[in-house]
Structures are given as structure tokens and as C-alpha cells.
Amino acid sequence: MECHYQPYFDPEYESLIERIYPPRVCIDNDTREDCTLVKVDSKNKHGILLEMVQVLTDLDLVISKSYISSDGRWLMDVFHVTDQLGNKITDEPLINYIQQSLCAGSTNEEVGPPRHVPAENTTVEMTATDRPGLLSEISAVLAGLDCHIMAAKAWTHNKRAALIMYVVDQRTGGPISDRDLLSHMEEQLQNMVGKKRVRISGPTKGQTHTERRLHQMMFADRDYEMDGQDEEGRRKSGALTVEICNEKGYSVVSVKSRDRPKLLFDTVCALTDMDYVVFHAVISSHGSLAVQEYYLRHRNGCTLDTESERRRLTQCLVAAVERRVSYGLRLDVCTCNKLGLLSDIMRVFGENGLSVARAEIATRGERAVGAFYVTDTSGNDVEPATVESLRKEIGAATVLEVNNSHPWTPLKSKGGGENAAVEEQPRFSLGSLLWSQLERLSRNFGSIRS
């Protein structure tokens, strides 16, 4: 195994260097006509690349290209970005926010709950074997305990499910402080998914970024492990390829896949969680194809020299890319916020024979919005008649719309029908929803309803 010596640096000295030489950020709208260049020059540290990408993706900006170079101590990144409509970033408050966020380094994982969630909340994290009705059962338990879900994200991949919910006590509107209630909640949830698969935490100084945490949870649940037949089928399909070789003291990792929103964030999450350090990288998109090439080493300075290391990294990168791709029909919901809302919606879905592949919900005051990717219980497409039945059962007070406005090329669904699997429609990223976006979504639904 080829390793490169990593010198020891005193943490206090490192902190001093960061204060003397803070990151330098330049927002360049002059060099190119088709995009804005975000240039960052900063001290290199583990996870710094993920922090930068996280700032840009949380603002729903599209990164079409990126060039990354590091000498080990210092890192220089250039990101080609636009908004969702392909326009340059010209809004001054947004430019100032990007500069301040990248300079302050305030996004290093401890970012707290989503912006539409009270800072004082109780966080419920769960992993489970995926099955129809799982989300319905979990939300029903919480509603029965008078726990109001303020926001939630659920992902499924490779027969596993990961879920993060931000809840408050319905009686107080704050975090759940009753120890008996917390113990009872944990016991009931563990009865559904098994012990050691439920984590309940109260308000803390900082919480891991929600989507980063979902990646970590599914990685810990080993969702990247597949049997030989599935792995061979994926390799032959050519939808996603990972190539690894060693060159000039680095391991070169090339990832080719269909382009989609937040693809770079998901890939860098996997590399960071596996303790790999990116020294150089080139990321580009060509039509619907995205190509990412990384020159990296492990944090201990070693390259990937064994077949088992390369195979595990390949599996983890494939899983990281696939987790956000949900098979099914996307249904957008806007309604009045109330206790047990998610449980009610899931019950109606279940009664109509639907299974939820991925879900995101957010609340603000009296309004609640959600996006649900659904299939039938066999993983096939949802019939139009079923959607109409849902509208009738869910009630006139709730707006339910099929979301077909996906600017990104969809994938085929498991059932192979016309209602293809849709990748994340980037304009409404509910998990990281800015207040202005939530208000716009509510207005859109209001006009549909009228």
C-alpha cells in the first residue's frame, strides 16, 4: 500500500493560521456570459470541500462545472453556477450571503435544523428495513403521543429506509422534555424497527445537516451492499460507472452518471464520510451526462491499492448517487398544518395501495407543504384513477397536484411505464427550504386551488 507521510500540525497553530488567513471568496460575473464563477481560496482541512458545496446546493444553485486544486495545505476551488433557470447570480443579498457563508465557515456540519423548524425541537432519527406502510405507522405513533411533526425527510434505497423528523410537544410547542414520554416514544418506535435503530435527541448547539445525516445513516446501515446479481446487472446497464486507478501518488476516481441536482453534494458526502481527501478534481456536465474525476488519498496518506478497497468505494459512490433518485410519481401537497397531518396523508396513501419511496414535508405557521414520490406496493407506476381517488379522499381543504415540471431528464420507473422515476425537482427543495421559497410554493398552490 502506497502511503505518503502526513506531518503533524498543532491544532492551536492551525486555528491561528485560519484567523490570520481567512477564506477568500470572489463572485465573478464578468469572465463568462453563461454562468457566475464562485472562486474560493482557503486553508485545506478535512470536509472543507463538502462545506463549500453544501452552501451552494442549499441555495438550490446549479453547479455545472468545478475545478479543485490543493497542495495539501491550501485549497483553491472554482464553481460554475447558475440559478434553476440558467441565469447568473446577480442578486446582491444572495451574493453577500454566499460570500459570508463561505468565509465564515459556518456550515461545517453543525447547521441546526432546517430553517422552517423551531430551533427548540426534538429530533427523531430512524433506520429500518423498508416496507409498505412504514412511514404511516411511524407518524401514527407520534401523533398518538401528541408529538407534532414540524419537518421530515425520508429516503429509501436497496430495501433500507432512513428517516429524520423534527417534532415538538403539541401542548407546549417546544421540545419534548417529559422523560417518561421520550422513553415511551423510543420503546414504541423500536418495536417497529428494532433496537439500536432509533435515536432521539433534544436541542443541541449544532446538528448535522439533514441530508448529510441521511447519507451517514444509510451508510452506517450498509445500504451499499448488494448481492452479486444486482451488482452485475447495474454494471451492465451502464447508467452509472466508477473507475479507479493509481497515478502519480493519487488514486484517480472517475464517476460517470446521469446529471441531476445535488449530485456533487452526494458524491462528496460519500468521499468525506469514508475519510478520503480530495487534492484535485474536475467536474463537468455534458447534456444529461455528468463526469466527475477526483485525485484523492485516504486521510492516512494511502492510496487505494487493494481490490477490496476499490470495490467498497465503488459500492458507496453508487449508493450515494442512487439514494436521491426516487422511483415513482411525485405528488405535491399543500394544506393546513395540524397535529397528525402526516399520519392522515400516509393513511390515505396506504388505503389506495400506494408505497412511499421518498418524502419531504415542511411547515410554517398554519401552512404545510410536502412532496411524496409514490408507487404501488409492487413498485409499479400509479394509475391516473388512483390519483383522482386520492384527491377525493384527502379532502377539499388539501391541494394535491401531480408534479410533472421536471427540467432534469427522468429515469425509467421499476415498472417501466410512462410515469417514470423522477429525480429531485430542484426548485422546491423542502428540506432546505428558504422562507421565500415556501411562500412562493404556498402562493402557487393557492392559485391552483382558486
C-alpha positions in Angstrom: 0.0 0.0 0.0 1.5 3.3 -1.1 1.3 5.9 1.7 2.5 9.4 1.9 3.7 10.9 5.2 1.3 13.3 6.8 3.0 15.8 9.1 1.5 16.7 12.4 0.3 20.3 12.9 -0.6 21.8 16.3 -4.4 22.5 16.4 -3.8 25.9 18.1 -1.4 26.9 15.4 -3.9 25.7 12.7 -6.6 27.8 14.3 -4.2 30.8 14.4 -3.5 30.4 10.7 -7.2 30.3 9.9 -7.8 33.6 11.7 -4.8 35.3 10.0 -5.7 33.9 6.6 -9.5 33.5 6.4 -11.0 32.1 3.2 -11.1 34.5 0.2 -14.2 34.4 -1.9 -14.7 36.1 -5.3 -18.1 36.2 -7.1 -17.2 36.8 -10.7 -19.9 37.8 -13.2 -17.6 39.2 -15.8 -15.5 36.3 -17.0 -18.2 34.2 -18.5 -21.5 35.1 -20.2 -23.4 31.9 -19.3 -22.7 31.5 -15.6 -21.3 33.0 -12.4 -17.9 31.9 -11.2 -17.6 31.4 -7.4 -13.9 31.3 -6.6 -12.7 30.2 -3.1 -9.1 30.2 -1.8 -8.9 28.7 1.7 -6.8 26.6 4.1 -7.4 23.0 3.3 -9.0 20.8 6.0 -11.0 17.6 6.0 -14.5 18.3 5.0 -13.9 21.9 3.7 -14.9 20.9 0.1 -18.2 19.5 1.4 -18.9 22.7 3.3 -18.5 24.8 0.2 -20.7 22.5 -2.0 -23.3 22.5 0.8 -23.6 26.2 0.9 -24.3 26.4 -2.9 -26.6 23.4 -3.1 -28.7 24.5 -0.1 -29.4 27.6 -2.1 -30.6 25.4 -5.0 -27.9 26.7 -7.2 -26.8 24.5 -10.2 -23.1 23.7 -10.3 -22.4 22.9 -14.0 -18.6 22.7 -13.7 -16.0 22.8 -10.9 -12.2 22.8 -10.7 -10.5 21.9 -7.5 -6.8 22.0 -6.7 -4.8 21.7 -3.5 -1.2 21.4 -2.4 -2.3 19.7 0.8 -2.3 22.8 2.9 -4.3 25.2 0.7 -7.3 24.7 -1.5 -8.5 26.6 -4.5 -11.9 25.9 -5.9 -13.8 27.4 -8.9 -17.5 26.7 -9.3 -19.6 27.5 -12.4 -23.1 28.2 -11.0 -26.5 29.4 -12.2 -29.9 29.6 -10.7 -32.5 26.9 -11.6 -33.5 28.8 -14.8 -29.9 29.0 -16.0 -29.4 32.7 -15.1 -26.3 34.2 -13.5 -26.4 35.1 -9.8 -26.9 38.8 -9.7 -29.0 39.4 -6.6 -26.8 41.4 -4.2 -28.2 40.0 -1.0 -27.7 36.5 -2.3 -24.1 37.2 -3.4 -23.4 38.7 0.1 -24.9 35.6 1.7 -22.7 33.3 -0.3 -19.6 35.3 0.5 -20.3 35.5 4.2 -21.2 31.8 4.4 -18.1 30.6 2.6 -15.8 33.0 4.5 -17.3 32.3 7.9 -17.1 28.5 7.5 -20.4 28.4 9.5 -21.7 25.4 7.6 -19.3 22.8 9.0 -21.9 20.2 9.7 -23.4 21.9 12.7 -26.1 23.8 11.0 -29.0 23.1 13.2 -32.5 22.0 12.0 -33.9 23.2 8.7 -34.8 26.9 8.6 -38.6 26.2 8.7 -38.2 24.3 12.0 -38.1 25.9 15.5 -34.6 25.8 16.9 -36.0 24.2 20.1 -37.2 20.8 18.9 -36.8 17.1 19.4 -35.0 15.2 16.6 -36.1 11.6 15.8 -33.7 9.6 13.6 -34.5 6.1 12.4 -33.3 3.4 10.1 -35.3 0.4 9.1 -35.9 -2.3 6.6 -38.2 -0.7 4.0 -41.7 -2.0 3.7 -45.1 -0.6 2.7 -46.8 1.4 5.4 -43.7 2.1 7.4 -43.9 5.9 7.3 -47.7 5.6 8.1 -47.0 3.6 11.2 -44.3 5.8 12.5 -46.3 9.0 12.0 -49.3 7.5 13.7 -47.3 6.6 16.8 -46.0 10.2 17.1 -49.5 11.6 16.5 -50.9 9.3 19.2 -48.3 10.7 21.7 -49.2 14.4 20.8 -46.0 14.9 19.0 -46.3 17.4 16.2 -44.0 16.8 13.1 -42.7 20.2 12.0 -40.5 18.8 9.2 -39.4 15.4 8.0 -37.3 13.7 5.3 -37.4 10.1 4.4 -35.2 8.2 1.9 -35.3 4.6 0.7 -32.6 2.7 -1.1 -31.8 -1.0 -1.6 -34.6 -2.2 0.8 -33.5 0.2 3.5 -35.1 3.3 4.8 -33.8 6.3 6.7 -35.9 9.0 8.3 -35.3 12.2 10.2 -38.2 14.0 11.9 -38.2 17.3 13.8 -41.0 17.2 16.3 -42.4 19.4 19.1 -44.7 18.7 22.0 -48.2 19.7 20.8 -49.1 21.0 24.2 -46.1 23.4 24.7 -44.9 24.0 21.1 -41.4 23.2 22.3 -39.1 20.2 22.6 -40.3 17.1 24.4 -39.0 17.4 28.0 -41.1 14.6 29.6 -38.6 11.8 30.1 -41.4 9.2 30.5 -42.9 10.3 27.2 -39.5 10.2 25.5 -38.9 6.7 26.9 -42.3 5.5 25.8 -41.8 7.0 22.3 -38.5 5.3 21.9 -39.9 2.0 23.0 -42.8 2.1 20.6 -40.6 3.1 17.7 -38.0 0.4 18.5 -40.8 -2.2 18.5 -41.4 -1.3 14.8 -37.9 -1.1 13.5 -35.7 -2.9 16.1 -33.4 -1.8 18.9 -30.4 0.5 18.2 -32.1 1.8 15.1 -33.8 4.8 16.8 -32.0 7.9 18.1 -33.9 10.7 19.8 -32.1 13.9 20.8 -33.2 17.2 22.2 -31.9 20.7 21.3 -28.2 20.9 20.9 -25.7 23.6 20.0 -25.5 22.2 16.5 -27.0 19.4 14.4 -25.7 17.8 11.4 -27.1 19.0 8.0 -30.2 16.9 7.4 -29.3 15.4 4.1 -25.7 14.8 5.2 -27.1 13.0 8.2 -29.3 10.8 6.0 -26.3 9.8 3.9 -24.4 8.9 7.2 -27.4 6.9 8.5 -27.8 4.8 5.3 -24.0 4.4 5.0 -24.0 3.0 8.6 -26.9 0.7 7.7 -24.7 -0.6 4.9 -27.2 0.1 2.1 -24.4 0.0 -0.4 -24.1 -3.8 0.0 -25.7 -5.7 -2.9 -25.8 -9.3 -3.9 -23.7 -10.3 -6.9 -26.6 -10.5 -9.3 -27.8 -6.9 -8.6 -24.3 -5.6 -8.8 -23.6 -7.2 -12.1 -26.9 -6.0 -13.5 -26.1 -2.4 -12.5 -22.7 -2.7 -14.1 -24.1 -3.9 -17.4 -26.7 -1.2 -17.5 -24.0 1.4 -17.8 -26.3 4.0 -16.1 -23.5 4.7 -13.6 -19.8 3.8 -13.8 -17.0 4.2 -11.4 -13.4 3.7 -12.4 -10.4 3.7 -10.0 -6.7 3.7 -10.8 -3.5 4.9 -9.2 -1.4 7.6 -10.8 1.4 9.8 -9.5 0.8 9.1 -5.9 -3.0 9.6 -6.1 -6.0 7.3 -6.6 -7.9 8.6 -9.6 -11.7 8.1 -9.2 -13.9 8.7 -12.2 -17.7 8.8 -11.8 -20.0 9.0 -14.8 -23.7 9.2 -14.3 -26.9 11.0 -15.4 -26.7 14.6 -14.3 -29.2 15.8 -11.6 -29.5 18.4 -8.8 -27.2 17.9 -5.8 -25.2 15.2 -7.5 -21.9 16.8 -6.5 -23.0 17.2 -2.9 -24.0 13.5 -2.7 -20.7 12.3 -4.2 -18.5 14.5 -1.9 -20.6 13.3 1.1 -19.6 9.7 0.4 -15.9 10.6 -0.1 -15.8 12.7 3.1 -17.6 10.1 5.3 -15.1 7.5 4.1 -12.2 9.7 5.1 -10.9 10.4 1.7 -9.2 13.7 0.9 -9.7 15.3 -2.5 -6.5 17.0 -3.8 -7.6 17.7 -7.3 -10.9 17.4 -9.1 -12.6 18.3 -12.4 -16.4 18.1 -12.5 -18.4 18.8 -15.7 -21.7 18.1 -17.3 -22.4 17.3 -21.0 -26.1 17.4 -21.7 -27.6 14.9 -19.4 -24.3 13.2 -18.6 -22.2 14.3 -15.6 -18.5 13.4 -15.3 -16.6 13.7 -12.0 -12.9 12.9 -11.7 -11.2 13.1 -8.3 -7.5 12.7 -7.4 -7.5 11.6 -3.8 -5.9 9.7 -0.9 -7.1 8.4 2.4 -6.6 10.7 5.4 -3.7 8.5 6.4 -2.0 9.3 3.2 -2.6 5.9 1.5 -4.0 5.3 -2.0 -6.4 2.5 -2.9 -4.2 -0.4 -3.7 -6.3 -3.4 -2.9 -9.3 -4.7 -4.9 -11.4 -4.8 -1.7 -10.8 -1.1 -1.1 -11.7 -0.2 -4.6 -14.8 -2.3 -4.6 -16.1 -0.8 -1.4 -15.5 2.8 -2.6 -17.3 2.0 -5.8 -20.3 0.5 -4.0 -20.5 3.5 -1.7 -20.3 6.0 -4.5 -23.0 4.2 -6.4 -25.3 4.1 -3.3 -24.6 7.9 -2.7 -25.7 8.7 -6.2 -28.8 6.5 -6.2 -30.2 7.4 -2.8 -31.7 10.7 -4.0 -33.2 9.1 -7.2 -36.7 8.0 -6.2 -38.8 5.8 -8.4 -42.4 6.8 -8.7 -44.8 9.6 -9.3 -44.2 12.9 -7.5 -47.3 14.3 -5.6 -47.1 17.8 -4.2 -49.4 18.5 -1.2 -50.3 21.9 0.3 -52.7 22.1 3.2 -53.4 23.5 6.7 -51.0 22.5 9.3 -52.4 20.3 12.1 -51.5 17.5 14.5 -51.4 14.1 12.8 -51.3 15.6 9.3 -48.6 13.3 8.0 -50.3 10.3 9.6 -53.6 11.2 7.8 -51.9 11.6 4.4 -50.0 8.3 4.8 -53.2 6.5 5.8 -54.9 7.7 2.6 -52.0 6.6 0.5 -52.0 3.2 2.2 -55.7 2.7 1.7 -55.2 3.3 -2.0 -52.4 0.8 -2.3 -49.5 3.2 -2.5 -46.0 2.9 -1.2 -43.8 6.0 -0.5 -40.3 5.8 -1.9 -39.2 9.3 -0.7 -40.9 12.1 1.2 -40.2 15.6 2.4 -42.5 17.8 4.4 -42.2 21.3 5.9 -44.5 23.5 7.9 -44.7 27.2 8.7 -47.4 28.5 10.9 -50.7 27.4 9.6 -49.4 26.0 6.3 -47.8 22.7 5.5 -46.3 21.6 2.2 -44.9 18.2 1.1 -43.5 16.2 -1.8 -44.1 12.5 -2.0 -42.7 10.0 -4.5 -45.1 7.1 -4.7 -45.6 3.8 -6.5 -48.0 0.9 -6.0 -46.9 -1.8 -3.4 -45.1 -3.7 -6.2 -43.0 -0.7 -7.2 -45.1 -0.1 -10.4 -46.5 3.2 -11.7 -49.5 4.8 -10.2 -52.7 4.8 -12.3 -54.4 8.2 -13.0 -57.6 6.8 -11.5 -55.8 6.3 -8.2 -54.7 9.9 -8.2 -58.3 11.1 -8.6 -59.3 8.8 -5.8 -56.6 10.4 -3.6 -57.9 13.9 -4.3 -61.4 12.9 -3.3 -60.4 11.2 -0.1 -57.8 13.7 1.0 -60.5 16.4 1.1 -61.2 19.8 -0.5 -59.1 21.6 2.1 -55.9 19.9 0.8 -54.4 20.7 -2.6 -52.8 17.6 -4.3 -51.1 18.0 -7.6 -49.0 15.7 -9.8 -45.7 17.4 -10.4 -44.5 17.0 -14.0 -42.4 20.1 -14.2 -39.0 18.4 -14.0 -36.3 20.2 -16.0 -34.0 17.2 -15.5 -34.1 14.1 -17.6 -36.1 11.4 -15.7 -35.2 7.8 -15.2 -37.4 4.8 -16.1 -39.5 3.5 -13.2 -39.2 0.0 -11.9 -42.5 -0.8 -13.6 -41.3 0.7 -16.9 -44.4 2.7 -17.5 -44.7 6.3 -18.6 -44.8 7.7 -15.1 -41.0 7.5 -14.9 -38.9 7.8 -11.8 -38.3 11.5 -11.4 -35.2 12.9 -9.8 -35.4 15.7 -7.5 -37.2 18.7 -8.9 -34.8 21.3 -7.7 -36.9 24.4 -7.4 -38.7 23.1 -4.3 -36.1 21.6 -2.0 -38.3 21.3 1.0 -35.6 20.0 3.4 -33.5 23.2 3.0 -36.4 25.5 2.1 -35.8 29.2 2.3 -38.7 31.2 3.6 -39.2 32.9 0.3 -39.4 29.6 -1.5 -42.0 28.3 1.0 -44.1 31.4 0.5 -43.9 31.1 -3.3 -45.0 27.5 -3.2 -47.9 28.3 -0.9 -48.9 31.1 -3.4 -48.7 28.7 -6.3 -50.9 26.2 -4.6 -53.3 28.9 -3.6 -53.7 29.9 -7.2 -54.3 26.3 -8.3 -56.9 25.9 -5.6 -58.8 29.0 -6.7 
